[in-house]
Amino acid sequence: MTYVLDTNTVSYFLRGEGNVDSYFQKEVVSAGNPYAIPCIVAYEVWRWLHDKPTGQIKAFARQFDILFTNVQDKAQMTVNIWMKAADVYIDLKQKGQLIGDADILIAAYCLANNYTLVTNNPSDFGRINGLTHVNWYA
């Protein structure tokens, strides 16, 4: 099983919040499951980091580099994923349950690769048909 870390999961990991680190150790490190971080998540996390005071940026950036250096799937956004994102968007729009574009792209990445999303946002991601997601925060 490949886990995809959502933006909130990466930020919790960097801040040491919730049980994210212990789940990461159990589900990825000990169990040997690969993990992926889509480029849209990297963008959102890097943007978040650069909005912090300089001291915090340096502390978080070291952990960020370690997390991204060890990622097994350098998650690229292929045409197939963009097309899947459009399908997700149309489905959500027809149901009147749209979510943000970044979340749609993250979900499409997971769907296209049959990956499991790790997120603390089940209310939005739970709207997406076929998406498997877990919460390591709680």
N, C-alpha and C positions, 0 to 999 in steps of 0.2 A: 504494500500500500504506500502510495506517495501522498504526503501531506503538503498542502499549499497553505502558507502562512498569510493570513489577511493582515492588513495594515494595523488594525488594533492589536492583533496578536504579537506582531513584531514590536510595537511600541510598549506593550505590557512586558514583553521579554526584556527589552532594553532598560525599562524602569524597575524591573524586579517585582512587578505587581501580580497579584493572584497566584495561581498555581501553574502558570505557563511554563516556567523553567523546569519544574519537577515533571510535568507531562512531557516536555521536550526531551528530558533525559530518559524517561521511561519509554516513550513511543518512538523516538528517533535514534538516540544514542545507543541505548541498551538493546532495543529490538532490531536495530539496523534498518529501519524504514527510511527511505530517502525523503527529502523535503524540497519544496520549490518555493521561490519567491518571484511572482510575476513582476515584470518591469514596471507596471503601474503601481504596485506596492512599493517598490524601491523608490520611485518618484515621490509618492506620498510621504514615506518615512523620511527621505532626505530633505524634503521641503519642511517637514515638521522639525527636524533636527536644526536646520538653519534658522529657525524662528526662535531658538533657545539662546540664553546667554552663553557667551564663549566658553566658560568653564564646563557647563553642561554639555555643550556640543562635543568637546574633546572626550569627555567620559563616555558619552553615548556612542560617539563615532568609533571608538576602539571596539566596543561590543558589536556594533553594526558591521564593521569590517570582518570580524571573526565569523559572524553569522552568515554574511554574504560570501566569504571565501570558501566556506565549507558546504555551501548549497550544491546539491547534486544536479539539479536541473536549472540551468541558466535560462529561465523562462522567457522565451521570445514570443512575440505576438504574431502568429502566422495568419495568412488569409483565412484559413479554416476557422480560426478563433474569432476573427472579426465578423465572419458570416454567422457563426454561432451567437455572437453578441447581438447581432441584428435580430435573430430569431427570438432570443430572450427578451429583447426590448419590445418587439411586436406582441409577444405573448403577455407580458406585463401590462403593456398599454391597453390591450383588449380587455384585460381584467380590471383596468383602472387602478393598478397597483405599482406604478412606476417607482423605481429606485434610482440612485445616482449612476451616472455613466461609468465611473470607476468601478463600482460594485458589479455592474453588469459585465464589464470586461474581465474582472477577476473571476466571476462565476463562469463565464464562457471559457476561460482558460481551463478551469477545473473540468467542465463538462466535456470539452474537446479532447482532454487527455485522460478522462476517467479518474481524476484525482479527488481526494477528500479535502475540503476546505476547513481550516481551523480558524474560527471566528467567534467573537463575542457579540455578534449581530444576527442572531437567528430570526429576528422579526423580519428583516429585509431579505436575507438569503433563503429563508424558509418559503418564500413566495415563488421560488424558481424551480420549476418541474425538473425532477431527475438529479438535482444537485445534492450530493452527500456532504454534510457538514457536521463538525463536532466543536465543542466549546472547551478549551483547556483553561479558561480563566477561573471558572467556579470551583 
